[in-house]
Amino acid sequence: MKKLIFILFLFFILSSIIFSQEGTYRVGKTSCTIESSHSYFKVYWENGIGYTQLTYDETYPNGNIVYKEYDYHSENNIEYVGSFIFKDERYLSGIYERADGKTFKLKKISR
């Protein structure tokens, strides 16, 4: 019984690592890295300065999972940057929709 509990625990830990938003993504011709930070995720864009914040928004009926990206310049100046729309809970691919409406293919390239 202890062995079964250990195997289930190990499976849960590994699946949360493998099927996580965290990692490096190819977004169109650029890339970004997503890291966990308590109640939100930090997005570091290639050639960018600092990071933006990514928070869960909704899950569409088709299974797509949407995370909204915001840039917090200051407490009074919050800017919507775009949306990461993942195809499913594996977070391996999807689209990135920029605030101006332009869309880009999104693909995880490393964990």
Beta strands, then each sheet from edge to edge (+ up, - down):
strand 1: 23-27
strand 2: 30-37
strand 3: 40-45
strand 4: 52-59
strand 5: 65-74
strand 6: 77-86
strand 7: 93-98
strand 8: 103-110
sheet 1: 1+ 2- 3+ 4- 5+ 6- 7+ 8- 1+
end
